Amino acid sequence: MPTVVDFCNFLEQLAPPRLAEDWDNTGLLVGDSQRRVQKVMTCLTITPASAEEAVAENADLIVAHHPLPFRSLKRLTTSDTPSRLLLQLIEAKIAVYSPHTSFDSAARGINQLLAEGMGLQNIRPLAPIPDDADQLGAGRLGQWPAPISLDAAAALLKKFVRVAGLHAVGQTSDSIQRVAVACGSAGTFLPAAADQQCDLLVTGETTFHTCLEAEALGVALLLPGHFASERFGVETLAAALDAEFPPAAVWASRREQDPLRWV
């Protein structure tokens, strides 16, 4: 059977650590690197539901897109949720690996897959890493062969990320051709999208004031939600791990769900 470090090595090839943002916490965060792995669960976020699933299924490793812990902890007790979840996983001898922003920006990472899923062409980084040999970077920039309406762009996005509705900034008839993509909560990419003369920025969520600034800059926004903009990525990751490590059972969490819903 493969070990935790075998999975770490594969994940670091898929999503190189150098692509991670400075503020991020990526890599092996919990566990023994030499422990053998028979069962792996991927998830977007470790929550009480997904942690219970991993324990119930006797998982040896969780590959969680969002890090746990994300911020430094001074103590591990049951008095707060991150510590309580970590204690639960440590007691069950479940390792935790997070690729987070490395996977966002990877050559076959979430932003690339999202841009491709929307049918964009000539896809390249929105914020390239200077002098990067692989020409990688954060976000993605692409375009459709011909302009389409914002309504049509929203329909393509909703179909790919499997949501019934989303928030939009802009008029439904706006002409859209050049598109910036930045999954998760990435309103900070609005200036880069404007500088690159994008008609549209697709991100999971952003602030009210970023929406107002986008309107002022003439850049449309489509916001399907943080969960929807990234969840498909952990499903793709589960398939990649399953193909690479056939002795292990790999699945994307069946219990995690978007905490937000339309009412």
BELLINGI-V412565 format. One record per backbone hydrogen bond with DSSP energy under -1.0 kcal/mol. NH is the residue of the N-H (numbers start at 1). CO is the residue of the C=O. If there is no record, write none. Layout:
nh=(NH:NH)
co=(CO:CO)
//
This chain:
nh=(4:5:7:8:9:10:11:12:13:14:15:19:20:24:27:29:30:35:37:40:41:42:43:51:52:53:54:55:56:57:58:59:60:61:62:63:64:65:66:84:85:86:87:88:89:90:91:92:93:94:95:96:97:98:102:104:105:109:110:111:113:114:115:116:117:118:119:120:121:124:126:127:129:132:135:138:140:141:142:143:144:148:150:151:153:154:155:156:157:158:159:160:161:163:167:169:174:176:179:180:181:182:189:190:193:194:195:196:197:198:199:200:201:202:203:205:211:212:213:214:215:216:217:219:220:221:222:223:225:229:230:231:233:235:236:237:238:239:240:241:242:243:244:245:248:249:251:253)
co=(35:33:3:4:5:6:7:8:9:10:11:16:17:21:98:96:96:32:2:249:61:251:63:47:48:49:50:51:52:53:55:54:39:39:95:41:97:43:44:80:81:82:83:84:85:86:87:88:90:89:60:30:62:27:99:100:101:106:103:104:109:110:111:112:113:114:116:115:143:141:138:138:136:129:132:127:181:124:179:121:177:176:174:172:149:150:151:152:153:154:155:156:157:158:223:221:171:148:142:200:140:202:186:187:189:190:191:192:194:193:178:178:220:180:222:184:207:208:209:210:211:212:213:214:199:169:201:167:204:225:227:227:230:231:232:233:234:235:236:237:238:239:240:241:245:38:40:42)
//
